[in-house]
C-alpha cells in the first residue's frame, strides 16, 4: 500500500490517468471508496446486532430476537437452524471479519491510498465468495427454513449492490480483461442490473410469503 506522490492522487487500480478521468463516479477511487464504506457499515451493523442476538440465544434458549416482527419475520427461527452455523459456529462471525474489511478498504481509498493489484484480485474473489454464500443463505431462508431475518436481508441488499459494482469497476479499470460489450454493460447497465436483481429477490420473497404478509 502506498500513498499518492507529487500531489497527484493514485488510482484504485491499474487504470491510466486518462481512463481514470473517464470512469463513472462509482468506479473512481473516491466513489468506490464510499460505496465500500456504506455497504460495509450497514452490513457490519446488521451483523453485529445478529451476533448480540445469537449470544443472547446461547444464554437463554427461550430468547426471542428483537427482529421477530411476526408473520414471516422470525430471526430466532433462522438463527436456530443448522444453516445458521454452516461451519460449526454462527455465520455472523464470518460477517464481522468480511464486512470490516470492506469498511477499512473504503476508508483507505478515501484517504488516497493505492492498493496493489493482488489485493484487488483477492478482494474481488472474497466479494464474489461472500455473495455466493449469501445467495445460498437466501435460498435456505426463503425456501427451506421459511422464515426471514431483517438483518440478514440488509446484508443481502448490500452485497447485491457491492458485487455488481466490484464487477463493473474491475472491467472498467482493467483489473480483469473483458470484451467490449462488457465495458458497455459496466458503464450503462450495471445499476440497472442491481435494481433488477434486487427487485427479483424482493418479488420472490413477497410471492413466497404473500399469505403471511397480507395477514400481518
C-alpha positions, 0 to 999 in steps of 0.5 A: 500500500502506498500513498499518492506522490507529487500531489497527484492522487493514485488510482484504485487500480491499474487504470491510466490517468486518462481512463481514470478521468473517464470512469463513472463516479462509482468506479473512481477511487473516491466513489468506490471508496464510499460505496465500500464504506456504506455497504460495509457499515450497514452490513457490519451493523446488521451483523453485529446486532445478529451476533448480540442476538445469537449470544443472547440465544446461547444464554437463554434458549427461550430468547426471542430476537428483537427482529421477530416482527411476526408473520414471516419475520422470525430471526430466532427461527433462522438463527436456530437452524443448522444453516445458521452455523454452516461451519460449526459456529454462527455465520455472523462471525464470518460477517464481522471479519468480511464486512470490516474489511470492506469498511477499512478498504473504503476508508483507505481509498478515501484517504488516497491510498493505492492498493496493489493489484493482488489485493484487488484480485483477492478482494474481488474473489472474497466479494464474489465468495461472500455473495455466493454464500449469501445467495445460498443463505437466501435460498435456505431462508426463503425456501427451506427454513421459511422464515426471514431475518431483517438483518440478514436481508440488509446484508443481502441488499448490500452485497447485491449492490457491492458485487455488481459494482466490484464487477463493473469497476474491475472491467472498467479499470482493467483489473480483469480483461473483458470484451467490449460489450462488457465495458458497455454493460459496466458503464450503462447497465450495471445499476440497472442490473442491481435494481433488477436483481434486487427487485427479483429477490424482493418479488420472490420473497413477497410471492413466497410469503404473500399469505403471511404478509397480507395477514400481518 
